[in-house]
Amino acid sequence: RHGLNRNLGFSEHDREENIRRISEVARLFADGGTVCITAFISPFARDRNRARLVHEENGLPFFEIFVGTPLDVCETRDVKGLYAKARKGEIKGFTGIDQKYEEPERPDLEISGAQLTISECVQ
């Protein structure tokens, strides 16, 4: 992690704080009239719900997009080598390896990351 969240790791608490900070920054941009698109692994439903609430309480739209991608595809696309480090035990609490991922129950949009290339997903 870099910048605003450089002091955070992958523990459950750190992931919660990561999404909280992102939500607040995105809200500030949206409040200023800027469309803000963020892309983060947010493994816990409660954190995604809080992100939505931060926007809705301020009368701002929020759209949850779920890019459903199997773990093996994520590992294949991992240019930073984080999954390999997690499998070696060098990173603890890594989503999909030793920390659960709670899939969204009702995302606003769902994209199949396994059946489409990254470029196709963006389109």
C-alpha positions as CSV (number, residue, x, y, z in Angstrom):
1,R,0.0,0.0,0.0
2,H,1.1,3.5,-0.7
3,G,0.1,7.1,0.0
4,L,-3.0,7.6,2.3
5,N,-3.0,3.9,3.4
6,R,0.7,3.2,3.5
7,N,0.6,2.4,7.2
8,L,-2.0,-0.4,6.8
9,G,-1.5,-4.1,6.3
10,F,-4.0,-6.9,5.5
11,S,-5.4,-7.6,9.0
12,E,-9.2,-7.4,9.3
13,H,-8.9,-4.1,11.2
14,D,-6.5,-2.6,8.6
15,R,-8.8,-3.7,5.7
16,E,-11.8,-2.0,7.5
17,E,-9.8,1.2,7.9
18,N,-8.6,1.1,4.3
19,I,-12.2,1.0,3.0
20,R,-13.3,3.7,5.5
21,R,-10.6,6.1,4.3
22,I,-11.3,5.3,0.6
23,S,-15.0,5.9,1.3
24,E,-14.4,9.3,2.9
25,V,-12.1,10.4,0.1
26,A,-14.6,9.3,-2.6
27,R,-17.4,11.1,-0.8
28,L,-15.3,14.3,-0.7
29,F,-14.8,14.0,-4.5
30,A,-18.4,13.2,-5.1
31,D,-19.5,16.1,-2.9
32,G,-17.4,18.4,-5.1
33,G,-19.2,17.2,-8.2
34,T,-16.6,14.7,-9.4
35,V,-17.5,11.2,-10.4
36,C,-15.2,9.0,-8.4
37,I,-14.5,5.4,-9.4
38,T,-12.6,3.3,-7.0
39,A,-11.3,-0.2,-7.4
40,F,-10.5,-2.1,-4.2
41,I,-10.7,-5.5,-2.8
42,S,-13.3,-5.1,0.0
43,P,-13.7,-8.5,1.5
44,F,-16.3,-7.7,4.2
45,A,-20.0,-6.8,3.5
46,R,-20.2,-4.5,6.5
47,D,-17.4,-2.3,5.1
48,R,-19.1,-2.1,1.7
49,N,-22.4,-1.2,3.5
50,R,-20.6,1.5,5.5
51,A,-19.1,2.9,2.3
52,R,-22.6,3.1,0.7
53,L,-24.0,4.7,3.9
54,V,-21.4,7.4,3.9
55,H,-22.5,8.5,0.5
56,E,-26.3,8.0,1.0
57,E,-26.2,10.0,4.2
58,N,-24.9,12.9,2.2
59,G,-27.3,12.5,-0.7
60,L,-24.7,11.1,-3.0
61,P,-25.1,8.2,-5.3
62,F,-23.1,5.0,-4.7
63,F,-22.9,2.0,-7.0
64,E,-21.3,-1.3,-6.0
65,I,-19.7,-3.2,-8.8
66,F,-18.7,-6.8,-8.2
67,V,-16.1,-8.2,-10.6
68,G,-16.5,-11.9,-9.8
69,T,-13.2,-13.6,-10.5
70,P,-12.1,-17.0,-9.3
71,L,-9.0,-17.2,-7.1
72,D,-6.9,-19.0,-9.7
73,V,-7.6,-16.2,-12.3
74,C,-6.7,-13.6,-9.7
75,E,-3.4,-15.3,-9.0
76,T,-2.6,-15.5,-12.8
77,R,-3.2,-11.8,-13.1
78,D,-1.2,-10.8,-10.0
79,V,1.6,-8.6,-11.4
80,K,2.8,-7.7,-7.9
81,G,3.2,-11.3,-6.7
82,L,1.1,-10.7,-3.6
83,Y,-0.7,-14.1,-3.9
84,A,2.6,-15.9,-4.1
85,K,3.9,-14.1,-1.0
86,A,0.6,-14.9,0.8
87,R,0.9,-18.6,-0.1
88,K,4.5,-18.6,1.3
89,G,3.2,-17.1,4.6
90,E,4.9,-13.7,4.0
91,I,1.6,-11.8,4.0
92,K,-1.0,-12.7,6.6
93,G,-4.7,-12.1,6.3
94,F,-4.7,-12.1,2.5
95,T,-8.1,-12.3,0.9
96,G,-8.8,-15.7,-0.7
97,I,-5.7,-17.3,0.9
98,D,-6.1,-17.1,4.7
99,Q,-8.9,-14.5,4.9
100,K,-12.5,-15.0,3.7
101,Y,-14.3,-12.9,1.0
102,E,-18.0,-12.2,1.5
103,E,-19.5,-11.9,-2.0
104,P,-22.0,-9.0,-2.4
105,E,-25.6,-10.2,-2.1
106,R,-27.0,-7.5,-4.4
107,P,-24.4,-5.5,-6.2
108,D,-25.6,-2.8,-8.6
109,L,-23.6,-4.4,-11.4
110,E,-21.9,-7.7,-11.7
111,I,-19.1,-8.4,-14.1
112,S,-17.6,-11.9,-14.8
113,G,-13.9,-11.4,-14.5
114,A,-13.2,-15.0,-15.5
115,Q,-15.1,-15.0,-18.8
116,L,-13.9,-11.6,-19.9
117,T,-10.5,-10.0,-20.4
118,I,-9.6,-7.0,-18.3
119,S,-10.2,-4.8,-21.3
120,E,-13.6,-6.3,-22.0
121,C,-14.6,-5.8,-18.3
122,V,-13.9,-2.1,-18.6
123,Q,-16.0,-1.8,-21.7
